[in-house]
Amino acid sequence: MIDINLAKQYKEFEIKVRYSCPDIGITALLGRSGSGKTSVINMIAGLTRPDNGHIIINDRCVYDSGKKIHIAPEKRRFGYVFQEGRLFPHLSVMSNLTYGMKLVPVDERYIEIDQVVDLLDLSSLLNRRPAKLSGGEKQRVAMGRALLTSPYLLLMDEPLASLDEARKNEVLPFIKRLSTNLSIPVLYVTHSMDEILMIAKKILVLSHGSLKAAGKTRDILSMDYFQEITGAMALKN
Ligand SMILES: Nc1ncnc2c1ncn2[C@@H]1O[C@H](COP(=O)(O)OP(=O)(O)OP(=O)(O)O)[C@@H](O)[C@H]1O
């Protein structure tokens, strides 16, 4: 369950996003460059503090301006996968994977290392350093590392943007599998229609900092308004 109400005023840019959805699965966050996608993800992650509102994930409140709740990012237990993986270069794949996991008390872990290695097909990579991995392999390790913190929510900010088509097609099935095999809500920022069509159950459309549309993927895709926005984005890609 995702229940967010976010308001933030930057000098020349206002963000106002209100969304509530009982589902799990992958929700794509879509919008033109500069529409506010990363700002929204950063507020949910706790990296940026909203001016007011609330953030409740699976009945757990991590931010509420009225109740003066603002849980620190590392205590929110949200996994965050960035565009470029951001693995620790001096650690092996195995040590990268277990880095965040060790910070989570054993009785609060609900994802095991074997499960992640299997799900993301990492067994042959465990002793390698990040420098010896392909882009797609790095992103799979980054996803595994985020999952092993047993997160309540997975935030993915254009996780495939730095990969070529072949690598994207290698990683996409794994992301799809995450959403079906594990009951974690995923917020997935992307500009790519291919990715949305393949993995997203729901879509949120952001424009100028506001939520312009939200709903099931097929319903949003058939909106005239959406065609306009995708036309603009297709130019970017
Ligand atoms: N720390 C900040 N201070 C001032 N303005 C900011 C700050 N962070 C973001 N903004 C404003 O928010 C707007 C939205 O930026 P954001 O990075 O969230 O967009 P985006 O949709 O993720 O863009 P892209 O697709 O290009 O990554 C920017 O145009 C910028 O004006």
The ligand as an ORCA input file, in Angstrom:
! r2SCAN-3c Opt
* xyz 0 1
  N      17.382     21.277     -4.537
  C      16.658     21.969     -5.433
  N      16.610     23.302     -5.394
  C      15.870     23.996     -6.272
  N      15.128     23.448     -7.244
  C      15.139     22.110     -7.333
  C      15.903     21.291     -6.445
  N      15.716     19.997     -6.775
  C      14.885     20.008     -7.828
  N      14.543     21.268     -8.163
  C      13.615     21.672     -9.227
  O      12.726     20.622     -9.480
  C      12.567     20.433    -10.884
  C      12.318     18.957    -11.130
  O      13.569     18.240    -11.028
  P      13.624     16.655    -10.981
  O      15.067     16.277    -11.012
  O      12.812     16.176     -9.849
  O      12.912     16.286    -12.357
  P      12.887     14.895    -13.127
  O      11.490     14.732    -13.617
  O      13.441     13.826    -12.265
  O      13.864     15.216    -14.334
  P      14.791     14.206    -15.225
  O      13.847     13.304    -15.954
  O      15.512     15.137    -16.139
  O      15.714     13.495    -14.275
  C      13.836     20.972    -11.521
  O      13.549     21.622    -12.721
  C      14.338     21.984    -10.520
  O      13.923     23.268    -10.931
*
